[in-house]
């Protein structure tokens, strides 16, 4: 058996052991059978598959993220007997970063929408500040004009007066 095939078997076996839903591609990796052969058998025998198909990348990412989360939680509560290797931590971090990148790639429209929403919110905040400043300047100008008409330089009618 080739090293790549053995690696795929070990990966699939661990994924199933850690609770990832059993999919035909995982079963194919473990058994060494072809995916198309298993698909034919499943169709003929009307298997009830609960796992996500290989084409559902979002489902596969969710399943892998769940398995990673469970692994991180196990490490956090010390189920490993306090023995956490640096290599295992680095591997988990690399996988989490990889999932984040996959998520970004798979959601370009949603990410663009979120970015546009942030830009719109920023623009709305700037416009709101501009509007407030315009109103403030208009009030100052109106006060100045009123003061000019009343003959009191620089004072608004409500600023001066008797008892002030």
N, CA and C atoms as an extended XYZ file, in Angstrom:
492
Properties=species:S:1:pos:R:3:atomname:S:1:resname:S:1:resid:I:1 pbc="F F F"
N         0.855       -1.164        0.000 N   UNK     1
C         0.000        0.000        0.000 CA  UNK     1
C         0.904        1.230        0.000 C   UNK     1
N         0.549        2.221       -0.801 N   UNK     2
C         1.368        3.425       -0.897 CA  UNK     2
C         1.237        4.251        0.384 C   UNK     2
N         2.227        5.096        0.621 N   UNK     3
C         2.218        5.944        1.816 CA  UNK     3
C         1.046        6.931        1.762 C   UNK     3
N         0.749        7.450        0.575 N   UNK     4
C        -0.360        8.396        0.426 CA  UNK     4
C        -1.685        7.713        0.748 C   UNK     4
N        -1.860        6.512        0.242 N   UNK     5
C        -3.106        5.770        0.491 CA  UNK     5
C        -3.234        5.434        1.963 C   UNK     5
N        -2.126        5.027        2.578 N   UNK     6
C        -2.152        4.706        4.003 CA  UNK     6
C        -2.458        5.968        4.813 C   UNK     6
N        -1.888        7.111        4.401 N   UNK     7
C        -2.161        8.373        5.083 CA  UNK     7
C        -3.631        8.747        4.981 C   UNK     7
N        -4.212        8.538        3.810 N   UNK     8
C        -5.632        8.833        3.617 CA  UNK     8
C        -6.484        7.926        4.497 C   UNK     8
N        -6.107        6.658        4.600 N   UNK     9
C        -6.840        5.720        5.473 CA  UNK     9
C        -6.768        6.163        6.930 C   UNK     9
N        -5.567        6.514        7.364 N   UNK    10
C        -5.389        6.930        8.755 CA  UNK    10
C        -6.182        8.211        9.049 C   UNK    10
N        -6.147        9.137        8.116 N   UNK    11
C        -6.897       10.383        8.278 CA  UNK    11
C        -8.398       10.099        8.370 C   UNK    11
N        -8.902        9.278        7.470 N   UNK    12
C       -10.327        8.945        7.454 CA  UNK    12
C       -10.724        8.197        8.717 C   UNK    12
N        -9.885        7.281        9.150 N   UNK    13
C       -10.168        6.502       10.365 CA  UNK    13
C       -10.244        7.432       11.571 C   UNK    13
N        -9.281        8.332       11.686 N   UNK    14
C        -9.279        9.270       12.816 CA  UNK    14
C       -10.503       10.182       12.755 C   UNK    14
N       -10.839       10.675       11.556 N   UNK    15
C       -11.994       11.562       11.415 CA  UNK    15
C       -13.263       10.872       11.903 C   UNK    15
N       -13.448        9.624       11.510 N   UNK    16
C       -14.629        8.878       11.965 CA  UNK    16
C       -14.594        8.655       13.470 C   UNK    16
N       -13.431        8.333       13.986 N   UNK    17
C       -13.292        8.098       15.425 CA  UNK    17
C       -13.591        9.370       16.220 C   UNK    17
N       -13.294       10.524       15.642 N   UNK    18
C       -13.506       11.791       16.339 CA  UNK    18
C       -14.883       12.383       16.076 C   UNK    18
N       -15.754       11.644       15.397 N   UNK    19
C       -17.138       12.058       15.261 CA  UNK    19
C       -17.525       12.747       13.972 C   UNK    19
N       -16.631       12.816       12.992 N   UNK    20
C       -17.002       13.393       11.706 CA  UNK    20
C       -18.015       12.443       11.061 C   UNK    20
N       -19.078       12.977       10.470 N   UNK    21
C       -20.078       12.105        9.852 CA  UNK    21
C       -19.451       11.185        8.792 C   UNK    21
N       -19.916        9.951        8.784 N   UNK    22
C       -19.412        8.977        7.812 CA  UNK    22
C       -19.944        9.328        6.429 C   UNK    22
N       -19.034        9.638        5.527 N   UNK    23
C       -19.409        9.927        4.154 CA  UNK    23
C       -18.855        8.820        3.272 C   UNK    23
N       -19.375        8.738        2.068 N   UNK    24
C       -18.890        7.703        1.161 CA  UNK    24
C       -17.409        7.868        0.860 C   UNK    24
N       -16.936        9.128        0.768 N   UNK    25
C       -15.508        9.312        0.474 CA  UNK    25
C       -14.642        8.843        1.642 C   UNK    25
N       -15.088        9.063        2.879 N   UNK    26
C       -14.329        8.545        4.033 CA  UNK    26
C       -14.347        7.016        4.034 C   UNK    26
N       -15.513        6.448        3.747 N   UNK    27
C       -15.616        4.985        3.707 CA  UNK    27
C       -14.753        4.402        2.590 C   UNK    27
N       -14.700        5.098        1.471 N   UNK    28
C       -13.849        4.646        0.367 CA  UNK    28
C       -12.382        4.680        0.780 C   UNK    28
N       -11.985        5.757        1.468 N   UNK    29
C       -10.597        5.853        1.925 CA  UNK    29
C       -10.251        4.730        2.903 C   UNK    29
N       -11.149        4.441        3.825 N   UNK    30
C       -10.872        3.417        4.831 CA  UNK    30
C       -10.834        2.021        4.221 C   UNK    30
N       -11.793        1.731        3.338 N   UNK    31
C       -11.892        0.378        2.787 CA  UNK    31
C       -10.982        0.143        1.593 C   UNK    31
N       -10.521        1.224        0.981 N   UNK    32
C        -9.690        1.066       -0.207 CA  UNK    32
C       -10.507        0.842       -1.466 C   UNK    32
N       -11.818        0.960       -1.375 N   UNK    33
C       -12.678        0.809       -2.544 CA  UNK    33
C       -12.807        2.129       -3.269 C   UNK    33
N       -13.264        2.064       -4.513 N   UNK    34
C       -13.441        3.291       -5.284 CA  UNK    34
C       -14.709        4.005       -4.814 C   UNK    34
N       -14.660        5.322       -4.875 N   UNK    35
C       -15.809        6.123       -4.476 CA  UNK    35
C       -17.000        5.826       -5.376 C   UNK    35
N       -16.762        5.717       -6.683 N   UNK    36
C       -17.881        5.449       -7.599 CA  UNK    36
C       -18.509        4.086       -7.319 C   UNK    36
N       -17.688        3.104       -6.973 N   UNK    37
C       -18.218        1.780       -6.637 CA  UNK    37
C       -19.099        1.826       -5.394 C   UNK    37
N       -18.656        2.565       -4.386 N   UNK    38
C       -19.472        2.703       -3.179 CA  UNK    38
C       -20.756        3.481       -3.462 C   UNK    38
N       -20.659        4.511       -4.308 N   UNK    39
C       -21.853        5.280       -4.656 CA  UNK    39
C       -22.876        4.397       -5.360 C   UNK    39
N       -22.407        3.553       -6.275 N   UNK    40
C       -23.315        2.627       -6.968 CA  UNK    40
C       -23.977        1.679       -5.977 C   UNK    40
N       -23.169        1.114       -5.086 N   UNK    41
C       -23.713        0.182       -4.100 CA  UNK    41
C       -24.723        0.884       -3.197 C   UNK    41
N       -24.395        2.088       -2.743 N   UNK    42
C       -25.295        2.832       -1.863 CA  UNK    42
C       -26.613        3.139       -2.563 C   UNK    42
N       -26.527        3.488       -3.836 N   UNK    43
C       -27.739        3.796       -4.600 CA  UNK    43
C       -28.587        2.541       -4.774 C   UNK    43
N       -27.956        1.426       -5.146 N   UNK    44
C       -28.697        0.178       -5.374 CA  UNK    44
C       -29.327       -0.344       -4.089 C   UNK    44
N       -28.588       -0.241       -3.001 N   UNK    45
C       -29.070       -0.782       -1.727 CA  UNK    45
C       -29.821        0.259       -0.892 C   UNK    45
N       -29.984        1.469       -1.458 N   UNK    46
C       -30.712        2.558       -0.805 CA  UNK    46
C       -30.198        2.845        0.597 C   UNK    46
N       -28.889        3.056        0.684 N   UNK    47
C       -28.289        3.400        1.971 CA  UNK    47
C       -28.823        4.749        2.423 C   UNK    47
N       -28.994        4.899        3.717 N   UNK    48
C       -29.385        6.174        4.306 CA  UNK    48
C       -28.094        6.823        4.812 C   UNK    48
N       -27.623        7.799        4.057 N   UNK    49
C       -26.369        8.457        4.402 CA  UNK    49
C       -26.640        9.722        5.204 C   UNK    49
N       -26.003        9.833        6.339 N   UNK    50
C       -26.187       10.999        7.197 CA  UNK    50
C       -25.059       12.016        7.025 C   UNK    50
N       -23.989       11.600        6.420 N   UNK    51
C       -22.849       12.497        6.239 CA  UNK    51
C       -23.053       13.442        5.065 C   UNK    51
N       -22.133       14.339        4.918 N   UNK    52
C       -22.181       15.310        3.840 CA  UNK    52
C       -21.461       14.744        2.610 C   UNK    52
N       -21.982       14.955        1.429 N   UNK    53
C       -21.291       14.497        0.234 CA  UNK    53
C       -20.023       15.313       -0.011 C   UNK    53
N       -19.104       14.752       -0.776 N   UNK    54
C       -17.819       15.406       -1.027 CA  UNK    54
C       -17.997       16.760       -1.689 C   UNK    54
N       -19.018       16.920       -2.485 N   UNK    55
C       -19.224       18.178       -3.185 CA  UNK    55
C       -19.665       19.318       -2.272 C   UNK    55
N       -20.162       19.019       -1.089 N   UNK    56
C       -20.628       20.038       -0.157 CA  UNK    56
C       -19.450       20.507        0.684 C   UNK    56
N       -18.713       21.459        0.149 N   UNK    57
C       -17.507       21.935        0.816 CA  UNK    57
C       -17.860       22.573        2.148 C   UNK    57
N       -18.931       23.356        2.193 N   UNK    58
C       -19.313       24.016        3.440 CA  UNK    58
C       -19.608       22.987        4.523 C   UNK    58
N       -20.292       21.925        4.167 N   UNK    59
C       -20.581       20.865        5.136 CA  UNK    59
C       -19.322       20.174        5.603 C   UNK    59
N       -18.408       19.941        4.687 N   UNK    60
C       -17.141       19.303        5.051 CA  UNK    60
C       -16.323       20.209        5.957 C   UNK    60
N       -16.319       21.504        5.664 N   UNK    61
C       -15.584       22.450        6.506 CA  UNK    61
C       -16.195       22.481        7.902 C   UNK    61
N       -17.540       22.501        7.980 N   UNK    62
C       -18.200       22.488        9.288 CA  UNK    62
C       -17.844       21.236       10.069 C   UNK    62
N       -17.846       20.093        9.399 N   UNK    63
C       -17.524       18.830       10.067 CA  UNK    63
C       -16.086       18.837       10.568 C   UNK    63
N       -15.174       19.314        9.759 N   UNK    64
C       -13.776       19.378       10.162 CA  UNK    64
C       -13.592       20.377       11.295 C   UNK    64
N       -14.278       21.509       11.225 N   UNK    65
C       -14.187       22.513       12.288 CA  UNK    65
C       -14.700       21.935       13.602 C   UNK    65
N       -15.777       21.159       13.536 N   UNK    66
C       -16.314       20.517       14.729 CA  UNK    66
C       -15.302       19.540       15.317 C   UNK    66
N       -14.683       18.745       14.470 N   UNK    67
C       -13.666       17.797       14.948 CA  UNK    67
C       -12.486       18.538       15.570 C   UNK    67
N       -12.057       19.637       14.956 N   UNK    68
C       -10.958       20.429       15.510 CA  UNK    68
C       -11.356       21.038       16.846 C   UNK    68
N       -12.571       21.556       16.934 N   UNK    69
C       -13.045       22.145       18.175 CA  UNK    69
C       -13.049       21.110       19.298 C   UNK    69
N       -13.532       19.928       18.999 N   UNK    70
C       -13.545       18.870       20.007 CA  UNK    70
C       -12.131       18.510       20.449 C   UNK    70
N       -11.207       18.500       19.513 N   UNK    71
C        -9.808       18.197       19.833 CA  UNK    71
C        -9.197       19.284       20.714 C   UNK    71
N        -9.455       20.546       20.367 N   UNK    72
C        -8.941       21.667       21.157 CA  UNK    72
C        -9.553       21.640       22.558 C   UNK    72
N       -10.848       21.356       22.650 N   UNK    73
C       -11.494       21.276       23.963 CA  UNK    73
C       -10.898       20.151       24.806 C   UNK    73
N       -10.611       19.029       24.163 N   UNK    74
C        -9.999       17.911       24.880 CA  UNK    74
C        -8.633       18.320       25.427 C   UNK    74
N        -7.873       19.044       24.643 N   UNK    75
C        -6.568       19.516       25.103 CA  UNK    75
C        -6.727       20.523       26.234 C   UNK    75
N        -7.729       21.387       26.126 N   UNK    76
C        -7.923       22.446       27.113 CA  UNK    76
C        -8.299       21.897       28.482 C   UNK    76
N        -9.088       20.835       28.519 N   UNK    77
C        -9.503       20.286       29.811 CA  UNK    77
C        -8.560       19.201       30.311 C   UNK    77
N        -7.511       18.957       29.568 N   UNK    78
C        -6.474       18.040       30.029 CA  UNK    78
C        -6.781       16.575       29.859 C   UNK    78
N        -7.621       16.238       28.891 N   UNK    79
C        -7.934       14.835       28.658 CA  UNK    79
C        -6.722       14.058       28.149 C   UNK    79
N        -5.697       14.780       27.758 N   UNK    80
C        -4.500       14.134       27.215 CA  UNK    80
C        -3.475       13.856       28.320 C   UNK    80
N        -3.904       13.963       29.573 N   UNK    81
C        -2.998       13.690       30.676 CA  UNK    81
C        -1.929       14.756       30.839 C   UNK    81
N        -2.206       15.955       30.402 N   UNK    82
C        -1.262       17.050       30.535 CA  UNK    82
C        -0.132       17.024       29.523 C   UNK    82
N        -0.140       16.088       28.617 N   UNK    83
C         0.921       15.969       27.621 CA  UNK    83
C         0.461       16.544       26.293 C   UNK    83
N         0.860       17.774       26.025 N   UNK    84
C         0.517       18.412       24.752 CA  UNK    84
C         1.829       18.732       24.059 C   UNK    84
N         2.020       18.144       22.906 N   UNK    85
C         3.270       18.388       22.194 CA  UNK    85
C         3.173       19.683       21.403 C   UNK    85
N         4.304       20.317       21.241 N   UNK    86
C         4.381       21.555       20.472 CA  UNK    86
C         3.938       21.290       19.024 C   UNK    86
N         4.316       20.143       18.499 N   UNK    87
C         3.946       19.799       17.129 CA  UNK    87
C         2.425       19.685       16.979 C   UNK    87
N         1.763       19.118       17.985 N   UNK    88
C         0.306       18.978       17.919 CA  UNK    88
C        -0.365       20.350       17.966 C   UNK    88
N         0.127       21.221       18.829 N   UNK    89
C        -0.424       22.572       18.913 CA  UNK    89
C        -0.221       23.295       17.588 C   UNK    89
N         0.990       23.218       17.034 N   UNK    90
C         1.270       23.861       15.751 CA  UNK    90
C         0.375       23.302       14.651 C   UNK    90
N         0.159       21.991       14.673 N   UNK    91
C        -0.698       21.363       13.675 CA  UNK    91
C        -2.135       21.848       13.781 C   UNK    91
N        -2.653       21.942       15.003 N   UNK    92
C        -4.018       22.430       15.198 CA  UNK    92
C        -4.151       23.877       14.747 C   UNK    92
N        -3.168       24.700       15.081 N   UNK    93
C        -3.205       26.101       14.671 CA  UNK    93
C        -3.187       26.210       13.154 C   UNK    93
N        -2.344       25.421       12.519 N   UNK    94
C        -2.272       25.444       11.053 CA  UNK    94
C        -3.598       25.012       10.430 C   UNK    94
N        -4.224       23.989       10.994 N   UNK    95
C        -5.511       23.532       10.458 CA  UNK    95
C        -6.593       24.593       10.650 C   UNK    95
N        -6.592       25.254       11.809 N   UNK    96
C        -7.591       26.290       12.064 CA  UNK    96
C        -7.407       27.444       11.087 C   UNK    96
N        -6.159       27.847       10.863 N   UNK    97
C        -5.898       28.922        9.899 CA  UNK    97
C        -6.317       28.500        8.492 C   UNK    97
N        -6.060       27.255        8.160 N   UNK    98
C        -6.475       26.744        6.855 CA  UNK    98
C        -7.982       26.797        6.690 C   UNK    98
N        -8.710       26.420        7.737 N   UNK    99
C       -10.170       26.485        7.685 CA  UNK    99
C       -10.647       27.926        7.517 C   UNK    99
N        -9.989       28.858        8.198 N   UNK   100
C       -10.360       30.258        8.048 CA  UNK   100
C       -10.179       30.713        6.601 C   UNK   100
N        -9.079       30.308        5.982 N   UNK   101
C        -8.826       30.687        4.585 CA  UNK   101
C        -9.867       30.057        3.663 C   UNK   101
N       -10.168       28.789        3.895 N   UNK   102
C       -11.182       28.109        3.082 CA  UNK   102
C       -12.513       28.833        3.221 C   UNK   102
N       -12.842       29.218        4.446 N   UNK   103
C       -14.089       29.929        4.692 CA  UNK   103
C       -14.118       31.248        3.926 C   UNK   103
N       -13.003       31.987        3.935 N   UNK   104
C       -12.932       33.242        3.187 CA  UNK   104
C       -13.102       33.006        1.690 C   UNK   104
N       -12.481       31.963        1.190 N   UNK   105
C       -12.555       31.656       -0.238 CA  UNK   105
C       -13.970       31.228       -0.625 C   UNK   105
N       -14.606       30.458        0.240 N   UNK   106
C       -15.929       29.925       -0.076 CA  UNK   106
C       -17.025       30.981        0.059 C   UNK   106
N       -16.735       32.070        0.759 N   UNK   107
C       -17.756       33.081        0.974 CA  UNK   107
C       -17.370       34.432        0.382 C   UNK   107
N       -16.900       34.495       -0.857 N   UNK   108
C       -16.463       35.787       -1.376 CA  UNK   108
C       -17.595       36.809       -1.468 C   UNK   108
N       -18.777       36.375       -1.836 N   UNK   109
C       -19.895       37.314       -1.954 CA  UNK   109
C       -20.325       37.808       -0.579 C   UNK   109
N       -20.380       36.898        0.375 N   UNK   110
C       -20.767       37.297        1.726 CA  UNK   110
C       -19.710       38.217        2.335 C   UNK   110
N       -18.437       37.893        2.105 N   UNK   111
C       -17.360       38.744        2.614 CA  UNK   111
C       -17.425       40.120        1.955 C   UNK   111
N       -17.713       40.161        0.664 N   UNK   112
C       -17.839       41.444       -0.034 CA  UNK   112
C       -19.020       42.232        0.519 C   UNK   112
N       -20.119       41.543        0.816 N   UNK   113
C       -21.291       42.197        1.401 CA  UNK   113
C       -20.954       42.772        2.774 C   UNK   113
N       -20.234       41.978        3.589 N   UNK   114
C       -19.848       42.448        4.915 CA  UNK   114
C       -18.933       43.662        4.806 C   UNK   114
N       -17.994       43.615        3.866 N   UNK   115
C       -17.087       44.734        3.650 CA  UNK   115
C       -17.865       45.968        3.208 C   UNK   115
N       -18.809       45.783        2.291 N   UNK   116
C       -19.630       46.892        1.814 CA  UNK   116
C       -20.462       47.455        2.955 C   UNK   116
N       -20.998       46.591        3.804 N   UNK   117
C       -21.785       47.045        4.944 CA  UNK   117
C       -20.931       47.891        5.875 C   UNK   117
N       -19.698       47.432        6.143 N   UNK   118
C       -18.791       48.210        6.996 CA  UNK   118
C       -18.489       49.562        6.356 C   UNK   118
N       -18.235       49.560        5.051 N   UNK   119
C       -17.962       50.824        4.358 CA  UNK   119
C       -19.173       51.749        4.414 C   UNK   119
N       -20.363       51.179        4.233 N   UNK   120
C       -21.582       51.981        4.292 CA  UNK   120
C       -21.778       52.573        5.688 C   UNK   120
N       -21.503       51.775        6.719 N   UNK   121
C       -21.634       52.268        8.087 CA  UNK   121
C       -20.638       53.390        8.359 C   UNK   121
N       -19.400       53.217        7.873 N   UNK   122
C       -18.385       54.262        8.040 CA  UNK   122
C       -18.815       55.541        7.321 C   UNK   122
N       -19.308       55.402        6.107 N   UNK   123
C       -19.763       56.555        5.337 CA  UNK   123
C       -20.934       57.236        6.040 C   UNK   123
N       -21.856       56.464        6.562 N   UNK   124
C       -23.009       57.032        7.273 CA  UNK   124
C       -22.544       57.819        8.495 C   UNK   124
N       -21.546       57.311        9.213 N   UNK   125
C       -21.021       58.017       10.381 CA  UNK   125
C       -20.379       59.343        9.971 C   UNK   125
N       -19.616       59.323        8.884 N   UNK   126
C       -18.984       60.557        8.396 CA  UNK   126
C       -20.057       61.556        7.972 C   UNK   126
N       -21.057       61.098        7.240 N   UNK   127
C       -22.131       61.991        6.790 CA  UNK   127
C       -22.912       62.546        7.971 C   UNK   127
N       -23.106       61.746        8.989 N   UNK   128
C       -23.808       62.214       10.182 CA  UNK   128
C       -23.005       63.324       10.882 C   UNK   128
N       -21.688       63.142       10.982 N   UNK   129
C       -20.843       64.181       11.581 CA  UNK   129
C       -20.871       65.461       10.735 C   UNK   129
N       -20.816       65.283        9.410 N   UNK   130
C       -20.892       66.446        8.519 CA  UNK   130
C       -22.217       67.180        8.697 C   UNK   130
N       -23.297       66.428        8.771 N   UNK   131
C       -24.614       67.019        8.945 CA  UNK   131
C       -24.681       67.798       10.254 C   UNK   131
N       -24.169       67.206       11.327 N   UNK   132
C       -24.177       67.889       12.625 CA  UNK   132
C       -23.349       69.170       12.570 C   UNK   132
N       -22.215       69.123       11.896 N   UNK   133
C       -21.365       70.314       11.787 CA  UNK   133
C       -22.036       71.391       10.943 C   UNK   133
N       -22.711       71.005        9.873 N   UNK   134
C       -23.434       71.975        9.036 CA  UNK   134
C       -24.521       72.660        9.850 C   UNK   134
N       -25.267       71.881       10.626 N   UNK   135
C       -26.324       72.461       11.468 CA  UNK   135
C       -25.698       73.427       12.482 C   UNK   135
N       -24.590       73.026       13.083 N   UNK   136
C       -23.904       73.876       14.048 CA  UNK   136
C       -23.452       75.190       13.398 C   UNK   136
N       -22.853       75.090       12.213 N   UNK   137
C       -22.407       76.295       11.500 CA  UNK   137
C       -23.588       77.173       11.100 C   UNK   137
N       -24.680       76.559       10.702 N   UNK   138
C       -25.877       77.327       10.322 CA  UNK   138
C       -26.423       78.081       11.526 C   UNK   138
N       -26.430       77.460       12.684 N   UNK   139
C       -26.906       78.130       13.896 CA  UNK   139
C       -25.990       79.297       14.254 C   UNK   139
N       -24.689       79.069       14.129 N   UNK   140
C       -23.739       80.150       14.420 CA  UNK   140
C       -23.937       81.312       13.451 C   UNK   140
N       -24.132       80.999       12.175 N   UNK   141
C       -24.356       82.044       11.181 CA  UNK   141
C       -25.656       82.788       11.466 C   UNK   141
N       -26.705       82.047       11.812 N   UNK   142
C       -27.989       82.681       12.125 CA  UNK   142
C       -27.842       83.583       13.345 C   UNK   142
N       -27.106       83.140       14.348 N   UNK   143
C       -26.886       83.957       15.538 CA  UNK   143
C       -26.104       85.214       15.176 C   UNK   143
N       -25.100       85.044       14.334 N   UNK   144
C       -24.303       86.194       13.900 CA  UNK   144
C       -25.155       87.184       13.115 C   UNK   144
N       -25.992       86.671       12.232 N   UNK   145
C       -26.853       87.547       11.437 CA  UNK   145
C       -27.842       88.274       12.331 C   UNK   145
N       -28.393       87.587       13.306 N   UNK   146
C       -29.340       88.208       14.240 CA  UNK   146
C       -28.638       89.285       15.057 C   UNK   146
N       -27.412       88.984       15.464 N   UNK   147
C       -26.651       89.970       16.234 CA  UNK   147
C       -26.342       91.190       15.385 C   UNK   147
N       -25.998       90.954       14.125 N   UNK   148
C       -25.701       92.072       13.226 CA  UNK   148
C       -26.934       92.951       13.032 C   UNK   148
N       -28.096       92.345       12.940 N   UNK   149
C       -29.328       93.112       12.724 CA  UNK   149
C       -29.751       93.862       13.979 C   UNK   149
N       -29.429       93.316       15.135 N   UNK   150
C       -29.837       93.983       16.378 CA  UNK   150
C       -28.852       95.056       16.801 C   UNK   150
N       -27.697       95.095       16.156 N   UNK   151
C       -26.698       96.093       16.477 CA  UNK   151
C       -25.741       95.651       17.557 C   UNK   151
N       -25.846       94.439       18.043 N   UNK   152
C       -24.928       93.916       19.063 CA  UNK   152
C       -23.931       93.004       18.375 C   UNK   152
N       -22.721       93.460       18.134 N   UNK   153
C       -21.761       92.639       17.390 CA  UNK   153
C       -21.377       91.366       18.139 C   UNK   153
N       -21.506       90.269       17.451 N   UNK   154
C       -21.048       88.971       17.946 CA  UNK   154
C       -21.916       88.338       18.993 C   UNK   154
N       -23.081       88.915       19.299 N   UNK   155
C       -23.954       88.310       20.321 CA  UNK   155
C       -25.268       87.912       19.712 C   UNK   155
N       -25.701       86.753       20.058 N   UNK   156
C       -27.016       86.315       19.619 CA  UNK   156
C       -28.046       86.936       20.526 C   UNK   156
N       -29.260       87.120       20.070 N   UNK   157
C       -30.284       87.753       20.895 CA  UNK   157
C       -30.505       87.054       22.217 C   UNK   157
N       -30.343       85.736       22.305 N   UNK   158
C       -30.588       85.016       23.551 CA  UNK   158
C       -29.370       84.986       24.450 C   UNK   158
N       -28.207       85.451       23.954 N   UNK   159
C       -26.991       85.418       24.757 CA  UNK   159
C       -26.878       86.654       25.653 C   UNK   159
N       -27.345       87.761       25.202 N   UNK   160
C       -27.165       88.985       25.977 CA  UNK   160
C       -28.459       89.379       26.627 C   UNK   160
N       -28.488       90.580       27.044 N   UNK   161
C       -29.750       91.069       27.582 CA  UNK   161
C       -29.623       91.424       29.030 C   UNK   161
N       -30.726       91.816       29.608 N   UNK   162
C       -30.777       92.296       30.987 CA  UNK   162
C       -30.530       91.133       31.928 C   UNK   162
N       -29.690       91.360       32.925 N   UNK   163
C       -29.412       90.344       33.932 CA  UNK   163
C       -28.402       89.329       33.509 C   UNK   163
N       -27.778       89.464       32.354 N   UNK   164
C       -26.824       88.474       31.912 CA  UNK   164
C       -25.459       88.720       32.450 C   UNK   164
